[in-house]
Amino acid sequence: MGKTLKYIMDLKSTLKEIILEFHERGIPEYIHRDIPVPKLKRINKAISIVGPRRSGKTYLMYQIMKERISDIEKIVYVNLEDDRLIDINAKNLRQILEAYTELYPEKTPIVFLDEVQVVLGWEKFVRRLVDSGIRVYISGSSSKLIGKELATTLRGRAITVNVYPLSFKEFLRFKGVKLDKNWEYTSQRVKVKRMFDQFMKTSGFPEIALEGEMSLIDDYFKTIFFRDVVERYRIKNLDLMELLMKYLVKNYAREFSINRFHNFARSLGYKSSTSVVREYLRMLQESYFVHLAPVWRKSKKEFVYSKKSYVIDHGFVNYLLPEVDPGRLLENIVFEELVKKGETVRYYKNDGECDFITGNLAIQVTYRLGEENRQREIRGLMLAKSHTRRRGIILTYDQEESNPETVPAYKFMLRS
């Protein structure tokens, strides 16, 4: 028997083992996430579930299985990071379907491929499944699985679902807090505020919300660094990439300048160039480590490079920095929440500053609105409202006023 044929037979046997293991174990328990996933009835497209590592993509797959599939034997769940599949490649992905068909010749499978990006060229296999009428769900930790690149690789055969760390509402659910209908006007408001304090001081990553173990952040940081960046992009200048990641954490919720970081790196003796920094920054965005919010422009023809950087989860700030500015932390948390709600977020800077411009709001974030900053914060909001024609609101830690509308950030986050 040739080596190739033997490998294929061994692979098929391994895949059968993986498929049956899942059926015997059953769908794992999960806590419901408020993430809308399209239910397609008349058309068939792959559902692409993407987001940072440890944000809950796999558990969203379990949620889909439990809510939509009554016969577990129809499920083909394969984690392509399984060490038993270390040599699998695009050409032999078809063995997944062959293995299932040999196990269940009378059934039509529903395929779930977890961390699909580890197999180069996976797109053709997924396209073939979709074209043959098989429902497919894929997950990955790379933003290359969304937007224009996904549309190109799958030729319109996929819809993207973003999974981020927990929203504050989901954090409460993970902590076992069920909101009353009028919680704002009852004693439950005190508990909600106490939980928001805990949320601010910890993280939105599901495992940390459940276990309360902040040291997990160190593992997440290293996994993103080594697996999602260094291995995937074959980074050679590891020291510069690590410096950039830590620099972004330290300077969260601030304008980021490629030139400034380049000069900073050079001053410390690192090998650097602006073109390399630009590429590394792109990689960190694709790996869901950082978001860059652009400045608001009145016209698309205007070109302004200025961007503000925000880490994907404030847990990186809490764990890696010895001191945390509560105002900037709150700003990062609000940014995270807006992104989770599907908002396109920009910031305003023109004779005054306003933290966020969304589809219908100008949002100013400040931990506390006092005499030392009241005039500046309100002026920036008013200028942003006027120039962008949005409704304005100020978000604080716990203040509430009517003119201008000022509400606690946690209250804003729990609105529908």
Secondary structure, 3 states (H helix, E strand, C coil): CCHHHHHHHHHHHHHHHHHHHHHHHCCCCCCCCCCCCCCCCCCCCEEEEECCCCCCHHHHHHHHHHHHCCCHHHEEEEECCCHHHCCCCHHHCHHHHHHHHHHCCCCCCEEEEECHHHCCCHHHHHHHHHHCCCEEEEEECCHHHCHHHHHHHHCCCEEEEECCCCCHHHHHHHCCCCCCCCHHHCCHHHHHHHHHHHHHHCCCCHHHHHHCCCCHHHHHHHHHHHHHHHHHHCCCCHHHHHHHHHHHHHCCCEEECHHHHHHHHHHCCCCCCHHHHHHHHHHHHHCCCEEEEEECCCCCCCCCCCEEEEECCCHHHHHHCCCCCHHHHHHHHHHHHHHHCCCCCEEEECCCEEEEECCCEEEEECCCCCCCCHHHHHHHHHHHHHHHCCEEEEEECCCCECCCCEEEHHHHHCCC
